[in-house]
């Protein structure tokens, strides 16, 4: 019976099936005091000694255990506006991270401000109704500018958050920093 000199598993050929290292043609004898690892792959740590990591590696803590990195969670805070902002403020591993909380609050405040801007533009449009053609054109341009500005800022917020940058919006950002 041959054992791999690199990882210590039992080898049936010239190469280890687990780590791929070559094994001598002559069957190697295990070192005295060595016991082969159990077939499940987990070796309990020796008493008072070093324990190698499990085959899949160590499980990460915090947000990585849930499957999202901090930058991805921060970018997703902006995806559906208020909905994802509140979602990341409620979900357990993310609501303890100050960066993700900042992006969630900034997302909520940004979309509330965008809705307020659209309401203000609608009120101005109603006021411009008595002007036949010019009122309709000004209303259309005003709504288009607000919509395009909102979309550009929204995409930039997601892009900056995904790249790990903290882009603080002028009025909304300091409010979000206080809340986070």
C-alpha positions, 0 to 999 in steps of 0.5 A: 500500500503506497501513500502520497508523500505530499498529502498522505492519502493512499495511492493506487497508481503512480500519481496521487488522485487527491493532490496530483503529486507523483509517487515513487514506483516502490511502495512508500511506507508511512512514517512511524506514528502516522495514521491515514486520514479517514475517508471523509476527508476531515482529520481531527487536530492532534492534541496540542498540535497544528490542525491543517485546514479542511479540504474545502478551506475555512468558511468565511465569516460575516457577509461572505458566509451569506455569499455576497462580498461587501462591495456587491452588497453595497451596489445591490443596495441601490438596485431597487431603490427603497426596497433593497435599501430597507432589505439590506438594513434588515438582513442580519449580516449586512446591517452590522456593516457600516459601509453597507448601512451607509449605502442602504441609507443613501439609496433610500434617501436618494430615491425619496429625493427623486420621487420628490423631484418628480412630484415638484416637476408635476406641480410645475407642469400643472402650473404651465398647462395654461400656456398651450405649446410652450407649457407642454414642451417645458414640462416634457423637457423638465421631466426628461432632465429629471429622469435622465439625471436620476438614471445617471446618478443611480448607475454611478452610485451602483458603479462606485459602490461596486468598486468599493468607493464611497461617493457621498451625494451633496445633501443626502450623503451626510444624512446617510453617514449620520444614520450609518 
